[in-house]
Amino acid sequence: MEKEMTRQDEAWNGKANEIREKMRYTELLTRIVSCFEDYLKTAVEKVTQSRPRFITFNDVTSIRKMGRTGKIHLVSLNLGTDAGSFKTMLALKFSSSPQKVIQEAENSKILISRLEQLPDDFDNLKTPKLIYSDPKSHLLIYEGIIGQTYTESKIERMFKAKTAGKLLAAIHGSQTDRIDVEKYKGLMALVLIDLPLSDQHKRDISLAVDFSLSKMRNSIGGSLIFADFHMDNVIFGQSIKRDNLDFSVLKDMSAVYKQNVYIIDPEYLYPGDSDRFEDIGTFFAYPCLQEFKRFGTVNETRKDILTFLLGYNQILKLIVRKDLADLYPHGVPIGFHMAYNLFLGARELIRKARGDEKVLPEVEDRILLGIHLLQNDLV
């Protein structure tokens, strides 16, 4: 009987501690967000056209997520004001070091500047505004956005790909520099050292890599790149209605609306001697692997890439009067960057497995697909 009571007491104490922890967490979030009362009043003013005199926090809830270099708290706020009740969001990110906070804040400014330079027709290409950053507390606070990642979104597939292409071209901007080819040659060599490659694999990869590097050497595709452009960092938000349209001449009513699309987490921006196709290769390597594992093909991924590049070229022509064929006269090196991404993933699997041979089929899939992409043009 005493043991039973002890177990019940432990359960109740555990539940009580959990509730107290949640209350402390909510209190902390409330203290943090209350420091941004002026920002929140401005957010309400945009909706009501009248600035509220006071704000109270009726409810504060959050979802915690882990990013690559820190914790992210998506905080939902239920605000009480003299103009009524409103809901809004903030995104709190605790980074891993003061230096990363400083760098990400600078990267955010660069992104906002590039996207704001676009004509009004492309004001749906966005990045969340950075409201506050503090290196001492490792804290960054962004405006909250409501939406779904590229993968989660049920928006029509070709529309998604084309819109994401536009977004990336806007991020890359108008730079058309030479690429540091030796950097990519060295990175590929480092990754390949740790892979279980046959002699034939090594020969195939060596010849294909040399050919890809020649494409880069003869291009002017160098630009600042996002360096973490994957599908979880592209968020499709709400649709916005387009004003001043002549409805009598519209052939497609979908033109009435634009889809907001955001790039988030600007932790890494690499300099202008990087290859813009590195971002594109990062974006498509994983979904291509999934198709290859399920069906043994890359056809659907190829369609998505071609559609993505249509959107990319639309923005590129707008800002530099050139398209990708002008920047890469001997062909684009997308196969190289997708293969590098796959080989890098294979190396990480091997390192984490610590001798466990269960990962070998997955490693082999990545190697075979990587070689295929190096040897066969997707574009």
N, C-alpha and C positions, 0 to 999 in steps of 0.2 A: 504493500500500500504506500509506504514511504517512497519507494523507488518511482511509483506511478506519479505521486505528487511532485517529486523532484523533476521528472520529465515534463510535466505540465508547467511547472514554474519556469523551467528553462525555455520552454516554447513561448510562454507569455513574456518573459524577459527579452527574448530575441525579437519578438514582435514589437515590444515597447521601444527597444533600441532602434529598430528599423524606422518606427514612426518618428522618434526624436531626431534621427539622422535626416529624415526627409524634411522635417520642420526646419532644422538648421540650414539645410541646403536651400530650401525655399526662401528663408530669411536672408541668406547671403545673396541669392539672385535678386531679391527685391531691393536690397541695399545698393547693389551694383547698378541696376537699371534705373533706380530713382535718381541717380546722378545725371541722367540724360533727359530730365524733364523738359528742357527747352526743345530738344530734338523731337520728343513725343508730341509736344504741343504743336510743333510745325507739321508733323504728320497728320494730326487731327484737322488742322487748319486747311490742308490740301483737300480734305473731304468736305468740310462744312463751309469753307470760305470765311470762317470766323475763328479767331484765335481764342481758345479756352482760357479762362482765368485760373482754373485749378485742375489738377489731375490727381486721382487716387488710384491705387493698385488693388482692384477687387480680387484678382486671381493671377497667380504666376505659376506656370507649369513649364517643364522642359523635357526634352529628349536628349540623352547623352550619346554621342557617337565618337568613335576613335578615328582620327585622321592619320596620315602617314607620320606626321611629326608632332601630334598633340591632340588634346581632347576638344571636341566641339559640342557646345550646348545650344540647341535650338529652343529658344525661350519664347513661349506664347504669353502675351500680356492681355488681360481683360481690364481696360481702363474705364474709370468713371470720371466724367467731366461735367461742367455746367452746360455743355452742349449735348449731353447724352453719353451712352456707353459705346465703346469702340474696342475692336480687337486688332492687335498688330503683333509683329514678331521682331526679335533681334537674334543675331547669331553671335554667341560668345565663343571665342577660340583661345585656349590656353596652349601656347606654343612651347617647344622644348628648350628654348634658350632666348636670352635678350637679343642676341644677334639675329636670330630668325625673325623675331618680331619687327626689328628695324628693317630688315630686308623685305619682308612681306608687305610692310606699309609702303615702302618705296615702289615695289612692284605694283601694288594696287593703284598708286598714282599714275604710273606709266600706262596701265590698262585703261583707266578711265579717260586719260588724255587721248589715247588712240581711238577709242570708241566714240568719244564726243566729236572727233574731227569728221566723222562720216556725215553725209547729207541726212536730212530729216527722214527721208524714205527708209533709212536703215536704223531708226532709233529703237527698234526692237532688239538690237544686238547689245547686250548689256553685261555689266559686272556689278555685284552688290557694292554699295558705297561703304567705305570704311569710316565709321563714326568716331572711333577712338582707338588709340594704341598706347600701351605702356610697357616698355621693355622690362622694367623692374619686376612687375607682377606677371610677366610673360603673356599679357592679355591683349587681344584684339577684339573689337566689337564691330560687327557689320550689320547693315540693315538686313532684316529677315526677308526671305522670299518664299513664296508658296509655290511648289511645283514638283515635278518628277524628273528623275535622271533620264538621260537619253535612253537607257535600256528599259526603264519602267514605263515611259510614256507610250500611250496607245495612239499617238498621232500617226498619220499615214507615213509609211516607211520612207518613201522617196523624198517627201517634204522634210522629214527630220534630217536626212543625210545632206540635202542641199542647204538647209538652214545652218547646220553645224559647219559646213564648208565656208559659208559666208562669215560666220563668227570667227573662225580661225584666221581667215585672210585679213580680217580687220585687226586681229591681235598682232599678226606679223607686220602689218603696216607697209610702208613704201620702200623699205630697205631692199636693195638688190646687190648684195656684196658677194665677193668670192668666199668660198667655203674652206674651212680648215680641214682639208681632206686627211692630213696625217693624224689628226685627232681621232677620226672615225676608223682609220686603219688600225691604230693602236688599240682602241677600245674593242674592236672585233677580235683582234689577236689575243687580248687578255681573256676574253670570254671563252674562246675556243680551246684554250689550254686545258680547261677543267672538264671538257666534254668527252664522253666515250666515243670517239670517232674512228671509224675504220680508215684504212689508207685511201680507199676509194672516196669516202666522204671528204677527207682532207683535200684530195685533188679537185673534186667537184666544187667544193666551197672556195678554194683558193682562186680558181679560174673565174668563178662567178663574182667573187668580191672584187677582183682586179677590174673587171668590166664595169661594175657598179661605181667604183671609185673614179674611173675615167669619166663617167657621166657627171660626177660632182666637180671634177677638176675643170671641166669645160662648161660649167654653168655659172650663172650669177644669182643663184638661188639662196644665198646666205642672208639670214635675217635674225633678229631677236626671236627666240622661240619660247613657248610656254613650258616645255620640258616635262609636263605632267598632264598632257592633254588626253585624258581617257574618258570613257563614257559616264563615269560617276561624277565627273567635274563639269559636265554640261547639263544644265537644268532647264527644262521647258516649263515656263510659268504660264500666267493667264494670257488669254487673247485680248488684244486691244483693238477697239473699233477705229477704222480710218475715216477721218472726216473729209469733207469737200470732194467727194467722188461723184461723178456723173453716172448715176445708176442706169440711165437709159442706154449706155454703151457698154455696160459690163457684160462680158460673156460668161464669167465665172464668179458667182457670188462669194466664193472663198476669198476673193480679193478685198472684200469689205473689212476683213479682219487680218491683223498681223499677230504672229505668235512671238511673245517675248521669250528670248533664250539667253541664258546667263552662263558665263564662265566663272567658276568659283575656285577658291584655294590657290591664289597666286604665290605659292611658296617658292617656286623656282622660275626665274626667267634667265635664259642663257644668252650670251652676246651675239652680235650680228654676224659672226663668222660661222654660226651653226646652220645646218641645213634645214630649211622649213619642212622638208619631208620627214624629218625625225618625228615631229608632232603627228603627222598623218599616219606614219607607220605605227606609232604608239596607239593611236586611236583604233586602228583596224586589226592589229595583230591578234588580240584575244578572241574577238568574234570569228575571225578567220579560222583560228584553231578549233573553236567549237564546231564550226561547219565541217572542217576536215575530219574531226574525230567521229562525227555522226554520219556523214554521207560520203567521205572520201573525196570531196570536191571543194573548190573555192569560188564557184560560179556566182553564188548569191552575194558573197563579199565583194566580188569584182563589180557587180552592178551597183552596190552601195558606194563603192569608191568612185566610180565614174560619175554618179549623181552628186556626190560630195564635191568633186572637182569642178562640176558645172557651177555650183554655188560659189566655190572658192574663186574661180576665174571671173565671176561677175563682179566681185569686190576688187579683185586684183586689177582688172582692167580699169575700174573706176579710179583707183588711187595711183597707179603707175603707168597706165596706158599700155600695158603689156599683159600677156597671159603666160601660163606655165610653159607653153611650147617655146616662147621667146626666151625665157630664163634658162630652160634646159634644152638646148638645140639638139642634143644627142640622146634624149630620153630621160625620164624621171627615175630616181633611184628608190622608189617606194619599196621594192622587193628587198633591198638591202636593209632598210630600217625595220621592216616587219620581221625579217629573219633575225636581225640583231636582238630585237625584243624577245623573240621566241627562244633564242639561244641563251639569253640572259636569264629568262625564266627557268630554263632547263638547268642551268648552273645552280640557281637558288634551290631548286628541288633537290639536287644532289647534296648540296651542303647541309640542308635541313634534315635530310634523311639519315645522314651519318652512317652510311653503309647498308641501310635498309633497301633491298633490291626491289621492293614493291613499287618504287617510283620509276623503275627503268622503262616500262611501257609508255608512261607519260613523257619521259625524257626523249624516248625514241620518236614519238609522234611529233614533238617539237623540232627535233633535228630533221626528220624527213620533210616536214612542211617547210622549214626554213630553207632547206636546199632547193625544194621545188620553187619557192618564191624568188630565190636568187637566180634560178635558171630560166624562169618563164615570166615574161612581162605581163603584169596585170593591167597595165595602161598602155 
